[in-house]
């Protein structure tokens, strides 16, 4: 079965004023859809066409060499955006609770310290890419940034941290994610993101990654 574009889990205008409807419409319907189409073109007729996208991303270096770049860019784009939409909610914001809150305090000292490190990572990514809150094999959280559509689960030789790392929250800092509303003000977009982060979903991802 071919990869497909997941529906947005809320209306296009649901995250306003933090993320505007026009940006959501183009970002989901054009950019994410484009990654899905190109990913399907790249793996059509291969054994990889029927595997979960996470398997392709973790095993990028096992794919046929002439498919690796297309899957790195478009498979990465598909997975990153598929994680991104449900990590936000019109009922988002606030703080994490329970085990995730404890793990954040343990790794960073405080929730605010984690936010600062994440924001610095997102703002400091030169050009296009993502910032990630990620679970290391030890279970400890850390923050990384990746270029382009690389994902932390990709092999270390291909822009990632390795297949035993599990990202739980990512922020898209490509200009297409914010330029219509924020123009060159990437830090304002990063500030606004905290108002829509769905910590219930991120907490569930943390539980899945550590149990
Ligand atoms: Mn994007």
Boltz pocket constraint, residues with backbone or C-beta under 6 A from the ligand:
constraints:
  - pocket:
      binder: B
      contacts: [[A, 27], [A, 31], [A, 81], [A, 172], [A, 174], [A, 176], [A, 177]]
      max_distance: 6.0
